[in-house]
Amino acid sequence: MEVENPNPSADHQPQEEEEQPNSKKLKMSTTTSDDDENYDKAPAAADAEGTILPRKPRYKRRKIAIFFAYCGVGYQGMQKNPGAKTIEGDLEEALYHSGAVPEQDRGLPKRFDFARSARTDKGVSAVGQVVSGRFYVDPPGLIERLNSNLSPQIRIFGFKRVTGSFNAKKFCDRRRYVYLIPVFALDPSCHRDRESVLASVGSENELVKCLECSERGRKVFGVMGKRNLHSKSDSEAVSVDSSITLNTSSLLELENDEKIVVKTSENGNGNGDADDNKFNTEPVKDLGDGAAQSDKIEEDKVDRGDVDGNLKPEKRSEFSYGEQERERFNRILKFYEGTHNFHNFTTRTKAEDPSAKRFIISFNANTTINVEGIEFVKCEVIGQSFMLHQIRKLIGLAVAIMRNIAPESLIEAAFEQNVNINVPMAPEVGLYLDECFFSSYNKKWKDSHEELSMKAYAEEAEDFKMKYIYSHIASTEHKDGVVALWLHSLNYRNYSDLRGLNSGQSTETKCDEFVDNCQSTDVKHNEAVDTAE
């Protein structure tokens, strides 16, 4: 007699238990790396003869950190900016053409979780830049494909796998920047403004006129600073007899409304240091042509150095970056270390803004390097993060102090929240990002992930730095004299705040009062008779 099973589903229970592992495997398959996951799931295709063709490989995105370098010349900075040529814009296109970014994500960095460790300004280079994102790294050869789609001045060194939550910006603990400043920039007697040269005539510390760049080192309105200085009309312009063409529309108005007759010598040795390149000026008040002509004759004698019948010997600066200069420069840079309010060393950031407070770990200038005949001081600064133009302004004020144009006490005054100072900004050409550090990340994930550092790419990075970055810095100085021209602008007409704060002045006001704490003996500051440079 057949007994009816009171529970019909019991017979099928073992079968369901056997099928359960299969269902779990299907749920987990989306995170595994089985062979089936590496191929397209579309039905296999066949050719005309019926032969089944292999399926197209199907790759997965991986979270990686990419290490690369670039020379910033010709680019408007690192960050992508519509309508501008940027490093990030070129890199994104290279990622697309190399197969790391699909068509639907092209130009949409948020879709592949893109992040950068540092944002460099226009013209600034980098040796150890890092970006992160989710990219297709297969098939092998991604680095070669990227470099083939990039300009030679952008070089991809390699990439490393990182955790899914990694972000190149947020996980970067410190950043190291280097600024190469020519040694001659620290020489107080080199590339001085014309006012200082004129004021030193006849003194024991007589300066020489820089024929090559002093006439070109005039103030360009809207560039040098915040001051609103008015120019004279063409009818009141300064009369200049020189071998260099001047733009008289940019000359500054003299306080006593006097006209100036300037005579420069065309004899130069090409180095801008010869004593016979000095020029002399003399205020002329409504004098006749005969008197002016007589003054010109006297100026010719001064230019030739034959007032007493003898030619003046050529004066050369013997400045070198020795132990004493190194100690002084490092002492100046050390003022920047620690947490300070750097609102005077950036733009668009107010003193009350919490982001104006930054922490600098170290700042030193211990080594020099000779590139194409120019000796540079290597200034290294390490900090958590930096604001727009901050490092260039830090260098600018430090150089002004080294040249005895500003007192050291001005640095501490610039940190005050209620003090606004117009700080000079050094040219961008000498600045580059040297390395980004991920110390906390490396310590936390040292057992499961590769260390994020430039150690594996040190030799390749050094070659790129010497070939593209250092050579560009030196050649630009040889060709355009960028730093030399900038040095001519370091005067009190362009930066009156460099004179310092009066001891009796409230810090709530701007630093417009004159206090010469620099102990400079080669400049008479109150005898300015020509335009600022």
C-alpha positions in Angstrom: 0.0 0.0 0.0 1.4 3.3 -1.1 1.4 5.9 1.6 0.8 9.5 0.4 3.4 11.9 1.5 1.8 14.5 3.7 4.5 17.1 2.7 4.9 17.0 -1.0 7.7 19.6 -0.9 9.9 17.4 1.3 10.9 15.3 -1.7 12.4 18.3 -3.4 14.2 19.7 -0.4 17.6 18.0 -1.1 17.5 19.2 -4.7 17.0 22.8 -3.6 19.9 22.4 -1.1 22.1 21.2 -3.9 21.2 24.1 -6.1 21.7 26.7 -3.4 25.6 26.9 -3.8 25.1 27.6 -7.5 22.9 30.6 -6.8 25.5 32.0 -4.3 28.2 31.6 -6.8 26.3 33.6 -9.3 25.9 36.4 -6.8 29.6 36.5 -6.0 30.7 36.2 -9.6 30.5 39.9 -10.1 33.5 40.4 -7.8 35.6 37.5 -8.8 38.2 37.3 -11.5 37.3 34.0 -13.2 38.3 33.5 -16.8 34.8 34.1 -18.0 35.0 37.6 -16.5 37.8 38.5 -18.9 35.8 37.9 -22.0 32.7 39.5 -23.6 29.5 37.6 -22.7 28.0 38.1 -26.2 27.4 34.9 -28.2 30.5 33.6 -29.9 30.7 34.7 -33.6 31.5 32.5 -36.5 33.2 33.2 -39.8 31.9 32.3 -43.3 33.2 28.8 -43.0 31.5 28.2 -39.7 34.7 28.4 -37.6 33.9 29.9 -34.2 36.0 33.1 -33.6 37.4 33.8 -30.1 35.5 36.2 -28.0 36.7 39.7 -27.5 38.5 40.2 -24.2 36.5 42.1 -21.6 38.7 44.1 -19.1 37.9 45.5 -15.7 38.7 49.0 -14.4 41.3 49.2 -11.7 41.9 52.0 -9.2 45.5 53.2 -9.8 47.9 56.1 -9.0 49.8 57.4 -12.0 53.2 59.0 -11.5 54.4 61.5 -14.2 56.4 64.6 -14.9 56.0 67.6 -17.2 57.6 70.9 -18.2 55.0 73.6 -17.7 56.1 75.9 -20.6 53.3 76.6 -23.0 50.6 75.3 -20.6 48.1 77.3 -18.5 48.7 75.2 -15.4 47.8 71.7 -14.3 44.1 71.9 -13.7 41.7 71.5 -16.6 40.3 74.8 -17.7 37.8 75.2 -20.7 39.4 77.0 -23.6 42.9 76.8 -22.2 45.8 74.4 -22.9 46.4 72.5 -19.6 48.4 69.4 -18.5 45.2 67.8 -17.2 43.4 68.3 -20.5 46.1 66.7 -22.5 46.4 63.8 -20.0 42.7 63.1 -20.2 42.8 62.9 -24.0 45.8 60.6 -23.8 43.9 58.3 -21.4 41.0 58.1 -23.8 43.2 57.4 -26.9 45.1 54.8 -24.9 42.0 52.8 -24.0 42.1 53.6 -20.3 38.9 55.6 -20.5 35.8 54.5 -22.6 34.1 56.7 -25.1 31.1 57.4 -22.9 33.3 58.8 -20.1 35.5 60.9 -22.3 35.8 64.4 -20.9 33.9 63.5 -17.8 36.6 62.9 -15.1 34.1 62.4 -12.3 32.9 59.2 -13.9 36.3 57.6 -13.5 37.0 59.2 -10.1 39.9 61.4 -11.3 41.9 63.3 -8.7 45.3 65.2 -8.7 47.8 65.5 -5.8 48.8 69.1 -6.6 47.6 71.9 -8.8 50.5 73.8 -10.4 50.2 77.3 -11.8 50.8 78.6 -15.3 54.4 77.8 -16.5 55.2 75.7 -13.4 56.7 72.3 -14.0 56.6 69.0 -12.0 58.7 66.0 -11.5 56.6 64.0 -9.1 53.0 64.7 -9.9 50.4 62.0 -9.1 46.9 61.5 -10.3 44.4 58.7 -9.4 41.3 57.2 -11.0 39.6 54.0 -12.2 41.1 53.1 -15.6 41.4 50.1 -17.9 45.0 49.1 -17.4 44.8 46.0 -19.8 46.1 44.9 -22.2 49.7 45.4 -21.0 51.6 48.4 -22.3 49.4 51.2 -20.9 52.5 53.4 -20.1 53.9 53.1 -23.6 50.5 53.9 -25.1 50.1 56.9 -22.9 53.5 58.4 -23.7 52.9 57.8 -27.4 49.8 60.0 -27.2 51.5 62.8 -25.2 53.9 65.6 -26.0 57.6 64.8 -25.1 57.4 67.4 -22.4 54.9 65.2 -20.5 56.3 61.8 -19.4 54.4 59.0 -17.7 56.7 57.0 -15.4 54.4 54.3 -14.2 51.3 53.4 -12.1 50.6 51.4 -9.0 47.4 49.7 -7.8 45.7 51.4 -4.8 42.8 50.9 -2.6 39.3 51.6 -3.8 38.9 54.6 -1.6 42.2 56.2 -2.6 42.2 59.8 -3.6 45.5 61.4 -4.8 44.5 64.8 -3.3 43.1 63.8 0.0 45.7 61.1 0.8 48.7 63.3 0.0 50.3 64.3 3.3 53.1 66.6 2.1 54.3 68.2 -1.1 57.8 69.3 -1.9 58.5 72.1 -4.3 61.9 73.4 -5.5 62.6 76.9 -6.7 65.9 77.5 -8.7 67.0 81.1 -8.1 70.2 82.3 -9.8 73.0 83.2 -7.5 73.3 86.6 -9.0 69.7 87.4 -7.8 71.0 87.3 -4.2 73.8 89.8 -5.0 72.7 93.3 -3.7 74.8 95.0 -6.4 73.6 93.0 -9.4 70.8 94.1 -11.7 69.8 97.1 -9.5 67.1 99.5 -10.5 68.2 102.8 -12.2 67.2 104.9 -9.2 69.7 103.0 -7.0 72.4 103.3 -9.7 71.9 107.0 -10.0 71.9 107.5 -6.3 75.2 105.7 -5.9 77.1 107.8 -8.4 80.1 109.3 -6.7 79.8 107.2 -3.6 82.2 104.5 -2.3 79.7 101.8 -3.3 79.0 103.0 -6.8 76.8 100.6 -8.7 77.1 99.9 -12.5 74.3 100.3 -14.9 72.9 97.2 -16.5 72.6 98.1 -20.2 71.1 94.8 -21.3 67.9 94.9 -19.3 67.5 98.1 -17.2 65.8 100.0 -20.0 63.4 97.0 -20.4 62.8 96.6 -16.7 60.2 99.3 -16.5 56.9 98.9 -14.6 54.1 97.3 -16.6 50.9 98.6 -15.3 48.5 96.0 -13.9 51.3 93.5 -13.4 53.6 94.5 -10.6 51.2 95.2 -7.8 48.1 96.8 -6.4 49.3 100.4 -6.6 47.5 102.8 -9.0 50.3 104.9 -10.4 49.4 107.4 -13.2 51.5 108.0 -16.3 52.2 111.3 -17.9 50.9 112.3 -21.3 53.1 112.0 -24.4 53.7 115.8 -24.3 55.2 115.5 -20.8 57.1 112.3 -21.4 60.7 111.9 -20.5 63.2 112.6 -23.3 65.6 109.7 -23.7 68.5 109.3 -26.0 69.3 105.6 -25.9 70.1 102.6 -28.1 67.0 100.9 -26.7 63.5 101.9 -27.7 61.4 103.0 -24.8 57.6 103.1 -24.4 57.2 106.5 -23.0 53.5 106.0 -22.3 54.5 103.9 -19.3 56.7 106.4 -17.6 55.7 107.5 -14.1 54.9 111.0 -13.1 57.7 112.8 -11.2 56.8 114.5 -8.0 58.4 117.8 -9.0 57.1 117.8 -12.6 60.7 118.1 -13.9 61.8 116.7 -17.2 64.8 114.4 -17.4 67.4 114.1 -20.1 69.1 110.8 -20.1 72.1 109.7 -22.1 73.2 106.1 -22.3 76.4 104.7 -23.7 76.2 102.1 -26.5 79.5 100.6 -25.5 78.8 97.4 -23.6 80.6 94.1 -23.0 77.4 92.1 -23.4 77.3 91.1 -19.8 75.6 94.2 -18.4 78.2 94.7 -15.7 80.7 97.2 -17.3 81.2 100.5 -15.4 81.2 102.4 -18.7 77.6 101.5 -19.1 76.5 103.9 -16.4 74.3 106.8 -17.3 73.8 110.2 -15.7 70.7 112.3 -15.5 70.1 115.9 -14.4 66.8 117.6 -13.7 66.2 120.4 -16.2 63.8 123.2 -15.4 62.7 125.3 -18.4 66.2 125.7 -19.7 67.1 126.7 -23.1 68.5 124.5 -25.8 72.0 125.7 -25.1 71.9 124.7 -21.5 70.5 121.3 -22.2 73.2 120.7 -24.9 75.9 121.7 -22.3 74.4 119.1 -19.9 74.5 116.4 -22.6 78.2 117.1 -23.2 78.9 116.6 -19.5 76.9 113.4 -19.5 79.0 112.1 -22.5 82.1 112.7 -20.4 80.6 110.7 -17.5 79.6 107.9 -19.8 83.1 107.7 -21.3 84.7 107.9 -17.8 87.0 110.7 -19.0 86.0 113.6 -16.7 89.5 113.5 -15.3 91.0 112.3 -18.6 91.2 108.7 -17.5 89.0 105.7 -18.3 87.3 104.1 -15.3 88.2 100.4 -14.7 85.5 97.8 -15.3 83.8 96.8 -12.0 82.9 93.2 -11.5 80.8 91.7 -8.7 82.7 89.2 -6.6 79.6 87.8 -4.9 79.4 84.1 -4.4 77.0 81.8 -2.4 79.5 81.1 0.3 79.0 79.9 3.9 78.0 83.3 5.2 75.4 83.9 2.4 74.0 80.4 2.8 73.6 80.9 6.5 71.8 84.2 6.1 69.5 82.9 3.3 68.5 79.9 5.4 67.9 82.1 8.4 65.5 84.2 6.3 63.7 81.1 4.9 63.3 79.6 8.4 60.9 82.5 9.3 58.4 80.8 7.0 58.4 77.4 8.8 55.5 76.5 11.1 51.9 77.5 11.0 51.2 81.1 9.9 48.6 83.2 8.2 49.9 83.6 4.7 47.2 85.9 3.4 49.8 88.4 2.1 51.5 85.6 0.1 48.6 84.7 -2.1 45.8 86.3 -4.0 42.0 86.0 -3.6 42.3 84.8 0.0 41.4 87.2 2.8 43.1 87.2 6.1 40.0 86.1 7.9 39.7 83.0 5.7 40.8 79.9 7.7 42.4 78.5 4.5 45.0 81.3 4.7 46.6 79.5 7.6 49.1 76.9 6.2 51.8 74.7 7.8 55.3 74.7 6.3 57.4 71.8 7.5 60.8 72.9 6.2 62.4 75.5 4.0 66.1 75.6 3.1 68.6 76.5 0.4 71.7 74.4 1.1 72.8 73.3 -2.4 73.7 75.0 -5.7 73.7 73.6 -9.2 75.3 74.9 -12.4 73.1 74.6 -15.5 74.4 76.0 -18.8 76.9 78.3 -17.2 74.4 79.8 -14.6 74.8 78.9 -11.0 71.4 78.4 -9.2 70.5 78.0 -5.5 68.2 75.1 -5.0 65.4 76.3 -2.6 63.4 73.3 -1.2 60.2 73.8 0.7 58.0 71.1 2.1 54.5 71.8 3.4 51.1 70.2 3.7 49.6 72.3 1.0 50.1 75.7 -0.7 48.0 78.5 -2.0 48.0 80.2 -5.4 51.4 82.0 -6.0 52.4 81.3 -2.3 55.8 79.9 -3.0 56.7 82.5 -5.6 55.8 85.2 -3.1 57.8 83.6 -0.3 60.8 83.5 -2.6 60.2 87.1 -3.8 60.3 88.6 -0.3 63.3 86.5 0.7 65.2 87.7 -2.3 64.3 91.3 -1.5 65.7 90.9 2.0 68.9 89.3 0.7 69.3 92.3 -1.6 69.0 94.6 1.4 65.7 96.1 0.0 63.5 95.0 2.9 64.2 94.2 6.6 63.8 90.7 8.0 61.2 91.9 10.4 58.9 92.4 7.5 58.2 88.7 7.3 56.8 88.5 10.8 54.7 91.6 10.1 53.3 90.0 6.9 51.9 87.2 9.1 49.7 89.6 11.0 46.0 89.3 10.2 45.4 93.1 10.2 48.4 94.0 8.0 48.2 94.1 4.2 51.5 94.1 2.3 52.2 94.1 -1.4 54.7 91.3 -1.6 56.8 90.8 -4.8 56.3 87.6 -6.7 59.3 85.8 -8.3 58.9 84.5 -11.9 57.2 81.2 -12.4 59.9 79.7 -14.6 62.1 78.6 -11.7 59.5 76.7 -9.7 58.6 73.0 -10.0 56.8 70.3 -8.0 59.4 67.8 -6.9 57.5 65.1 -5.1 54.2 64.2 -3.4 54.2 62.1 -0.2 51.7 59.6 1.0 53.2 58.6 4.4 50.0 57.8 6.2 48.6 55.7 3.4 51.8 53.8 3.0 52.0 53.0 6.7 48.4 51.8 6.8 48.4 49.6 3.7 52.1 48.5 3.7 51.1 44.8 4.0 48.7 44.6 1.1 49.6 47.4 -1.4 52.7 48.8 -3.0 54.4 51.8 -1.5 53.5 55.1 -3.3 56.7 57.0 -3.9 59.1 58.1 -6.6 61.8 55.6 -5.6 61.2 53.3 -8.5 61.3 56.1 -11.0 64.1 58.2 -9.5 66.6 57.7 -12.3 64.1 58.3 -15.1 62.7 61.4 -13.2 66.3 62.8 -12.8 66.9 62.5 -16.6 63.7 64.2 -17.4 64.4 67.0 -15.0 67.8 67.7 -16.4 66.7 67.4 -20.1 63.5 69.4 -19.9 63.0 71.4 -16.7 66.5 72.6 -15.8 67.5 73.3 -19.4 64.3 75.3 -19.9 65.0 77.4 -16.7 68.6 78.1 -17.8 67.8 78.8 -21.5 65.0 81.1 -20.6 67.3 83.2 -18.4 69.9 83.3 -21.1 67.4 84.3 -23.8 65.0 86.5 -22.0 66.7 87.4 -18.7 63.4 86.9 -16.8 64.9 87.0 -13.3 67.2 89.9 -14.2 64.3 92.0 -15.4 62.3 91.0 -12.3 65.2 92.2 -10.1 65.0 95.7 -11.7 61.4 95.9 -10.5 62.3 95.4 -6.8 62.2 99.0 -5.8 60.1 101.3 -3.6 58.1 102.7 -6.4 56.6 99.3 -7.3 56.7 97.9 -3.7 56.7 100.7 -1.2 55.7 98.2 1.5 59.2 96.8 1.4 60.4 99.7 3.4 58.9 98.2 6.5 56.6 99.3 9.3 57.4 102.4 11.3 58.0 101.5 14.9 55.2 103.9 16.0 52.7 102.9 13.3 49.7 100.8 14.0 49.6 97.4 12.4 46.1 98.0 11.2 47.4 100.3 8.5 49.4 99.4 5.4 53.2 99.5 5.5 53.7 102.8 3.6 56.0 104.6 6.0 59.7 104.4 5.4 62.1 102.8 7.8 65.4 101.6 6.4 66.2 98.7 8.5 68.3 97.1 5.8 71.5 98.9 6.7 72.2 99.3 3.0 75.0 101.8 2.2 74.8 101.7 -1.6 71.4 103.3 -2.1 70.1 106.8 -1.4 66.4 106.2 -1.3 65.2 109.8 -1.4 67.0 110.7 -4.7 64.7 108.9 -7.1 64.7 110.9 -10.3 63.7 108.4 -13.0 60.9 105.8 -13.6 60.6 102.6 -11.7 61.9 99.4 -13.2 
